[in-house]
Amino acid sequence: MVDAPIDLYCAAFVARQSHELDADAVAAIAPGIRGFVRADGERVIRLLVTDDRGYGRLTTEVGAARGEVHVFEHASRCDELLRGQSGWTAYRAATAMVLRSVRVVANAPLPDGLVLRPVNRLGSEVPNAVPLQAAVAVAIASDPGITEPADEFARFLAGLPASVRLLAAVDDAGVVRATSGCDVFGEHARVFFVNTEPGWRRRGIGRAMSVEALRVAASSGARRAFLHATDDGASVYRRLGFETAGRLTRYSRAV
């Protein structure tokens, strides 16, 4: 039996949280909800709600907790619960998508005049790398959903796990015009940070940068991938073979 896209997404979500959280995190898996809870001192949660069967468990977790909860659109009661909870912030809804194999993606070269470079995210000397601040500037110019100041967003990217790889496409003058990134945890990879400077859109650059991120993921051992697409980006990813798992809203309360 072939796994449904939502099941593949749930497996990737659990793998990611297990990768990012420490050993004190305890798995929280019940009908309609899964993820991790850490109770060492302040309670921290990382949960995914697939449907309203998870409502009862969610009510016991969100009251005094900090962290993140991701809610699929079918879980309308759970969505209402979080919207009514003090301190929980809802972010822009996205389309959760999965790719069954990172090794079957069609070739999508960058257009002439652009070359691929790594982004110097960790501050060490990387040959031919572009500064993190230059990549951040393009991301902020491209994505109205990024509301943090540039320095704060750069610190966030620099603080991601060492397994994260960021890429940039630069023009003949060395100016960053597009970005992408991936993170690999076991057989799963997350594709993110896909941005193209507004004046360079409609040239297939976003598609090409996504393919480059998938290539890096495959070279690091990933077999499958997932991402969160905007309404404009979802059609690009479908052409790359991604399948829709569902609409998803992320809620957070500061840790």
Residue pairs with C-beta under 8 A, 6 or more apart in sequence:
3 11
5 97
5 98
5 243
5 244
5 245
5 246
6 50
6 72
6 96
6 245
6 246
8 98
8 100
8 224
8 226
8 245
9 96
9 97
9 98
9 226
9 245
9 246
10 34
10 48
10 50
11 188
12 98
12 188
12 190
12 224
12 226
13 34
13 35
13 48
13 70
13 226
14 27
14 29
14 34
14 35
14 36
14 48
15 185
15 186
15 187
15 188
16 183
16 185
16 188
16 190
17 25
17 35
17 36
17 46
18 25
18 36
18 185
19 161
19 163
19 185
19 186
20 46
20 161
20 185
21 36
21 38
21 46
22 38
24 38
24 39
24 40
25 36
25 37
25 38
25 44
25 46
26 36
26 37
26 38
26 39
27 34
27 35
27 36
28 34
28 35
28 36
28 37
28 45
28 47
28 57
28 61
29 35
30 53
30 54
30 57
31 53
31 54
32 49
32 50
32 51
32 52
32 53
32 54
32 55
32 57
32 75
33 47
33 48
33 49
33 50
33 53
33 54
33 57
33 58
34 47
34 48
34 50
35 45
35 46
35 47
35 48
36 45
36 46
36 47
37 43
37 44
37 45
37 47
37 61
37 65
38 44
38 45
42 66
42 255
43 61
43 64
43 65
43 66
44 65
44 66
44 67
44 255
45 61
45 62
45 65
45 66
45 67
45 68
45 69
46 67
46 68
47 54
47 58
47 61
47 67
47 68
47 69
47 70
48 69
48 70
48 72
49 58
49 69
49 70
49 71
49 72
49 75
49 78
50 72
50 74
50 75
51 72
51 74
51 75
52 74
52 75
52 76
52 77
52 78
54 75
54 78
55 75
55 77
55 78
55 81
58 69
58 78
58 81
58 82
59 81
62 69
62 81
62 82
62 85
62 88
63 85
65 253
66 253
66 254
66 255
67 252
67 253
67 255
68 250
68 251
68 252
69 82
69 88
69 250
69 251
69 252
70 248
70 249
70 250
70 251
71 78
71 79
71 82
71 248
71 249
71 250
71 251
72 96
72 245
72 246
72 247
72 248
73 79
73 93
73 246
73 247
73 248
73 249
74 246
79 249
82 88
82 90
82 251
83 90
87 253
87 254
88 251
88 252
88 253
89 251
89 252
89 253
90 249
90 250
90 251
91 145
91 249
91 250
91 251
91 252
92 145
93 247
93 248
93 249
94 228
94 229
94 230
94 247
94 248
94 249
94 250
95 228
95 229
95 230
95 231
95 234
95 244
95 246
95 247
95 248
96 226
96 227
96 228
96 244
96 245
96 246
96 247
96 248
97 226
97 227
97 228
97 229
97 234
97 237
97 238
97 242
97 243
97 244
97 245
98 224
98 225
98 226
98 242
98 243
98 245
99 105
99 214
99 224
99 225
99 226
99 240
99 241
99 242
99 243
100 224
100 241
100 243
101 223
101 224
101 241
102 189
102 214
102 217
102 218
102 222
102 223
102 224
102 225
103 218
103 223
104 241
105 211
105 214
105 215
105 240
105 241
106 211
106 240
107 211
108 204
108 207
108 208
108 210
108 211
108 240
109 208
110 116
110 169
110 205
110 208
110 209
110 212
111 203
111 204
111 205
111 208
113 171
113 172
114 169
114 170
114 171
114 177
114 178
114 205
115 169
115 170
116 167
116 168
116 169
116 212
117 128
117 129
117 130
117 167
117 168
117 169
117 170
118 126
118 128
118 129
118 130
118 165
118 166
118 167
118 168
119 129
119 130
119 131
119 132
119 135
119 166
119 167
119 168
119 179
119 181
120 126
120 129
120 130
120 131
120 132
121 132
121 157
121 158
121 160
121 164
121 166
122 158
122 162
123 158
130 168
130 170
130 174
130 176
132 154
132 157
132 158
132 166
133 150
133 154
134 168
134 175
134 176
135 166
135 168
135 176
135 179
135 193
136 150
136 153
136 154
136 157
137 150
137 176
138 168
138 176
138 177
138 178
138 179
138 195
138 196
138 197
139 146
139 153
139 179
139 193
139 195
140 146
140 150
140 153
141 197
141 198
142 195
142 196
142 197
142 198
143 195
145 230
146 153
148 156
157 164
157 166
157 193
160 183
161 183
163 183
163 184
163 185
163 220
164 181
164 182
164 183
165 181
165 182
165 183
165 213
165 216
165 220
166 179
166 180
166 181
166 193
167 179
167 180
167 181
167 209
167 212
167 213
167 216
168 176
168 178
168 179
169 176
169 177
169 178
169 179
169 205
169 208
169 209
170 176
170 177
171 177
176 197
177 196
177 197
177 200
177 205
178 195
178 196
178 197
178 200
178 205
178 206
178 209
179 193
179 194
179 195
179 209
180 191
180 192
180 193
180 194
180 195
180 209
180 210
180 212
180 213
181 191
181 192
181 193
181 194
181 213
182 189
182 190
182 191
182 192
182 213
182 214
182 216
182 217
182 220
182 222
182 225
183 189
183 190
183 192
184 217
184 220
184 221
184 222
186 221
187 221
187 222
187 223
187 224
188 222
188 223
188 224
188 225
188 226
189 214
189 217
189 218
189 220
189 222
189 224
189 225
189 226
190 225
190 226
190 227
191 210
191 213
191 214
191 217
191 225
191 226
191 227
192 227
192 228
194 206
194 209
194 210
194 213
194 227
194 233
195 206
196 205
196 206
196 209
206 233
206 236
207 236
207 239
207 240
210 236
210 237
210 240
211 240
214 225
214 240
217 225
225 242
226 245
227 237
227 242
228 248
229 236
229 237
229 242
234 244
238 244
